[in-house]
Amino acid sequence: MLDSGAGLTLMQQSLYRRLDMSENKLNKENIPELKSFSDSEIVVVGQAQCNLRLYPGHAGISIGIWVIQDIPGSPDLLLGADLMSKGQVQLSFSNTCLLYTSDAADEEDS
């Protein structure tokens, strides 16, 4: 789920495990204190460095995804403003669309 109001990209721990990613590889240093929109504490397990591909053939965007303890009823993956900033994403509410601006790596692949 894309959330322009979320500063960070978050993944629930159950999804991290379903993707068969090792919890031993999580960076557990400099863990931020996070609160939900309702001011509840969010428990951070660690950070995974990922190369997130937006579509087949995309070079990917290197980003740190914060793995959190599961929150029932919340999306398994929340794409935050950090990803939008790195991926040069623009939201247009007047045109009701999401634009992704290709970077130099994408242009070289074309």
Secondary structure, 3 states (H helix, E strand, C coil): CECCCCCCCEEEHHHHHHCCCCHHHCECCCCCCEECCCCCEECEEEEEEEEECCCCCCCCEEEEEEEECCCCCCCCEEECHHHHHHCCEEEECCCCEEEECCCHHHHHHC
